[in-house]
Amino acid sequence: MEQIVYILANIFVVFAIDKFMKVFFQKRRTKFLTYVGSCLLYPLVVGGLFLFLNIPIITLIANALVLFTMTLNFEATWKRRISAIFFIYAFMFIADVAVSSVTGYFDVSIIEQVKYDSLFGTVIVPLIIYFEALIAQNFKSIRKTEPVSVIFWASSLIIPVASIYLTILILSSSLYQIHVVSAVGAIFIINVLTFYLHDSLSAAYSDKLKTTLFAQEKEYYYNQCELMRESTEDLKAFRHDVKNHLSTLGDYIKCGESKEALDYLMTLVGNTDTNTTYSNTGNIAFDSIINYKLRNAKENGIELNVDVSILPKLSIEVSDVITIIGNLLDNSVNAVLKTEEKRIKLKINFSKGRVFINIENTFNGELKYEDNEIVSLNKNDGHGYGLRNIRKSAEKYNGYVEVTAADGLFSVDVLLYVQAD
């Protein structure tokens, strides 16, 4: 029974190591089956050495070599591979030492064969390692500014602890060996399926969010194309009739009717400005979202001052442009619509690897604070979530967001560190 439980425990450790690998590495460069094959080396090599030889120093070296082999599946520097092996093994070593000291196997020689027959330790160690992997995964998500729900945090703590408790009860009971093995195997499977189900749901949610953002991008780009098409058509029409217009202006001037000539000239200028383009930098992501969000500004009586000076290509994801600029403009437009004096000032420029964004608008004086920090213009609206999302996107580029409000003006400064493509 001990050997069967040990094999199950080693297979379970592979799932924990897989989670650790995803903490330290981003992109796998080998095929899935190749990665699975390298994962199976762990129970085969390490497990085999433990069952048939069980000399700690040899098992330790084999463990490190197998972990190194698994890292070869990912794109990374040698320094990162070695660091990952060190930290993963440190976590595993902590679990081993903790359980060994409790079960009375702490004081052993590392160069002599050891007989380890603690069924309790064999089962508890992989559960602790898996628990450590879950915690590391949660902290990585926080570092990446990805949301980690309270439910998942609680699950990461409760499920492994509950599994350890149930395992202790099972091992201390007088069940038949087959029942003990089956129960321990079921506990391992429940842990793996529970958290992999969560990973699958998280991936599905992320895909849905990307699809939504992609649909928004298409709408903004389509609007930008329509603006460009309509502007081109208006220009063509104006050029077609320009001789007639100039002839009419000449007649007014010859007759000394300067007022009529000026009025006619203003009419012509107005006809060429029916489709205002607020941003025309060549950077489609910035241009499209700005022109789209401000398309109805004049109809709403909003006074605009827009100054955008950036390069056509910057190393910033389109989804982050939509999140930052889209939320800033949505918040500003919604705020000024509640005031008599409707003014928005937007300035964006790029210089020396930095994108600086400043937006300033009038507002009605109502603010919402959390932890002594402004999070919204209105106590009842959802702008707080918009500012949080802006901060998350800014953090991806080592930037920051500063919000100020004074004398009826609400201002947001955003700084992003990006490079020209």
N, C-alpha and C positions, 0 to 999 in steps of 0.2 A: 504494500500500500504506500509506503514511504516513497518508493521510486516513482510510482504513478503520480502522486501528489507533487513531487519535485518537478517532473516533466510538465505538468499543468502550470505550476508556478513559473517555470522558465518561459513558457509560451506567453503567459500573462505579462511577464517583465518586458517582452518584446513590444507589447502595445504601449507600455510606459515609455520605453526608449523611443518609439515612434513619435510620441508626443513631445519628448525632449528635442528630437531632431527638428520638429516643426517650430520649436521655440528658437533654435539657434540658426536655422537655415530657411531661406525663402523659396528657392526654385530648385526642383529636382531635374537633373540632366539625363537620367537613365529612364528606361522603360519601367512601367509598373511591375512587371513580372521579375525584372532584374532586381528591383528594390526588395520585393518580397523574398526572393532567393537569398539576398544578403541578410535579411532579417532572420531567416530560418537558420542561418549559421550560428546564431546565439544559442538556441536550445540544443542544437546538434553538437557544437564544439564545446561551449562552456558547460552545458549539461552533461555531455559525455565525459569530459575530464573530471567533473565533480563526482560522478557516479562510480567511475572506474579507477581513478587515480587519487583525486582529492588532496593534492598538495597545494596549499593556499597561494604560494608565490607563482606557481604555474597557472592556476586558475585566474589570478589577477592579471598576468601578462596576456593570457588568451582573451580575457574580457576586454582589455584595452585594444588588442589587435582587431577583434571583431567589431568593436565600436568604430575604430578607424575605417575599417572596410565599409561600414554603413555610411560614413560621412562622404565617401567617394561618390555616392549617388547624387550629391548636391553640388551646385556651383558655389564655390567659396575659396578663399585663400587658405594656404597651409596654416597660417597663424590662427585663422578662425576654426579650422578643423581641430587643431591641437587644443585650443581653448575649450571647444565644445566637449571633446573627450574628457578633459580635465574636470569640467564642471559636472558633466553627467555622472562620471565615476565618483565624484565627490558626494553627490546626492545618494548614489547607491551605497557607497561606503558608510555614510552616516546611518542609513537604515540597517545595514549589516551589523555595525558595531553596537548600535542601540539594542537590537534584538539579541545579539550574541551575549551582551553583558547581562541581559535579563535572564536568558536561558542557561547561563553558566558556561559558555564556550568562548569567553573573551580571552582568557590566558592560554593561548595555544601557539605552537611553533609554526612559522610560515613556510618552513622548508621541509617539514616532516608530514607524512600522511596523517590526516585527521579523520576521525569517524564522527560525522555530524548526524545525529539521529533525532533531532528535535523537530517533530512534525509541526509544532506550534510556530517555531522560527521559520520553517520552510514556507509556510502559508502567509505569515504576517509580513515578512520582508517585502515581497512583491506588492502587497497592498499599500505599504508605506511608500515605496518607490512611486507607485501610481499616484498616490495622494500628492507627493512632491511635484510630479509632472503636471498635475492639474493646477496646482498653485502657481507654478512657473508660467503656465500657459495663460492664466488670468492676468498675471502681472505684465506679460508681454502685450496683451490686448490693451491694457491701460496705457502702456508706454506708446502704443500706436494710436492712442485716443479712440480706440474702438469701444463701444459700450459693452460693459459686462454686467448683465442683469443680476439683481439681488438673488433671484431664484437660482441662477447658476453658481454664484458664490456659495450659497447655502448648500446646494447639491454637492459641490466640490468638497465641502467639509463633512456634511452629514453622511453621505453614501459610503465613503471609505471607512469612516469611524464606525458606522453601523455594521459594515461588512466585517471589520476586525472583531467587533463585539460578538456577532453571530458565529464567526469562526471559532472564537474562544469557547463559546457554548457548545458548538458541535464537537470540538476536539476533547472537551472535558466530559462529554456524555458517553453513554455505553452503547452507542449505535454500532451496527455491523460495519466492517471496513468498507464494503461496497457503498453503504449509505454515506459514510464520511467522505469518501472520494467524490461521490456524486454531488453532495451538498457543497463541498469546497469548489468543485468545478462550476456549479451553478452560480455561486457567489462571484467567481471570476468573470463568468459570461455576463451576468447582470451588470457589473461595473463597466465592462467594455461596451456593451450595447447601449447602456444609458448615455454615456458621454459621446459615443460616436453618433448616436441619434441626435444629440444636441448639436454636434458639429455639422451634421447634414442639414438640420433646420437652419442653422446660422448661415451656411453656405447658400441655401435656397433664398433666405431673406436678402443676403448680399446681392445675389443675382437679380432679384426682383427690384432692388433699389437701383442697380446699374441700368436695368431696362427702363425704369422710370426716368432716370437722368438722361438716357440716350434719347428717349421720346421728347424730352424738353429741349435737348440740343437740336434735334431735327426741326422743332417748331421755331426756335430762335434763328437757325440758319435759313429756314424757308422765308421767314419775315425779312431777314437781311437781303436775301436774293430778290424779294419782291420790291424792297426799297430801291435797290440798285436798278432793277428793270424799269420801274416807274420813273425814276430819275432820268434814265437814259431815254425813255420814250418822250418825256417832257422836253428834254434838251433837243431831241431830233425835231419835235414839232416846232419848238422855238426857232431853231436854225432854218427850218423850212420857210417860216413866215418872217424871218428877220428883215428882209428887204422891204416888205410891206410896212413893217413896224417902223423902220428907220425913215421911210418915205413920209409916213404920217407925222412922225416927230418933226421932220424937216419942215413940213407944211405949217405946223403949229408955230415953229420958231420964226419962219419967214413972215407970218402974219402978226408976229409980236404977241402971240397968246402963250406967254411963258407958263402961266398957271396951269392951263390945259395940258401943255407939254410935260410939265412936272408930274401932274396927276396920271397921265398916260404912262410915263416912265415908271412910276411907282406900281402901277397895275402890272406892267410887264415883269418887274422884279418880283412881285408877289406870286405871279404865275410860275416863276422858275423856282419858287421856294415852298411849293405845296407839300413836298415830302422831305421834311427836315432830317438830315443825317447828323446825329450828335457826335458820333465817333467814326472816324474813317482812317484808322491806323494801318489797316492791312492785316491786323490780328483778328481773325474771324471770330474767335471765342469772345474776346472783349467787345468788339464792335457789335456783334449780333445781340448779346445780352443787354448792352446799354441802349441800343436803338429800339429794341423790343420793349423794354421796361418803360422807356420814356416816350413811346409812340403817341400816347394820349395826353401828354403833359399840357400842351397848349390848350386843348379843349377843356381841360380842368382848371385853366387859369393859373398854372404854375409857372413862375419865373425861373428859368434855368440858366446856370452858368457852368458849362461843361468844358473841361480842358483835359484831353487825353493824349499823352505822348509816350508811346511804348513801341517796342520793336514788333514786327510781324510774327516772329517766332520766339517763344519763351518756354523754358522748361517747367511749365506748370500745367497740370492736368486740366482738361476742359471741365470736368465735373467740379473741380475746386473753384474755377472761375465762376461757374454758375452758382455755386454755393455762396461764395463771398460777395460778388457783385450783385447777384440776384437778390439775396437777402438784404443787402444794404439799400438797394433802390426800392425794394418792396416796403421796407420799414420807413424810408424817407417819404415816399409818395403817400402812404397811409397816414403818416403823421401830419403832413402839410394840408391834407384834405380836411383836417379837423380845425384848421386855423384860418383866420381872415387873411393874414399875410402869408402867401404861399411862395416860399423860396427854397430852391435846392441848388447847392453848389457841389460839383463833383470834380475832383482833380486826381488824375492818375499819371504817374511818370515813372520811367525806368532809368536808373543810373547806377553804374558800377556794381552790377549784380544784385540790385535791390529794386523791388517794385513798391512804391509808396502810394497808398490810396487814402484820400481824405474825402469824406462826404459830410456836408453840413446842411442842416435844414431847420426851418422854424418848427416849433411844436407848442402845444397848449399848456406846457408846464407840469403835466402829470408824469411821474416817474415811478418805476418799481425797482426796489433794491433787494439784493440778496447778499448776505455777508458783507455789508457795506459797499457793495459794488452795483452799479447800474446795470440792469439786465433788460429793461424794456422801457418804452415810452409811455405805456399805458398799463394801469394796474390789472386790466381785464383782457388784454390781447395776448397773442402768442409770440410776440417779438422776442421774448426771452430765449425761446428755442432757436430763433434765427441767429442771435448773437452767439449762442453756444456753438452752433454749427460753424459760424465764421471762425471762432477761436480754434475749433478742432482742425479746420482746414489750414489755418495760419500756422499752427504748431507743426504741421507736416513739412513746412518750409522754414523751420526754426524762427518763425516770425512772432509777432505779438499784435494784440488789438488793444487800443486805448479808447475809452468812451468818456466823453465829458458833456456836461450840460450846464449852461449859464446864460442869463439874460434872454431867455426865450429861444436859444439856439442849441440844437443837439448835434454833436460832432463825433464822428468815429474815424480814428486813424488806424490803418492796417499796414504793417510792414512785412514783406515777404523777401526771402533771399533765394533768388532764382538766377539761372544763367541763360544767355541767349543761345538758341539752337542754331 
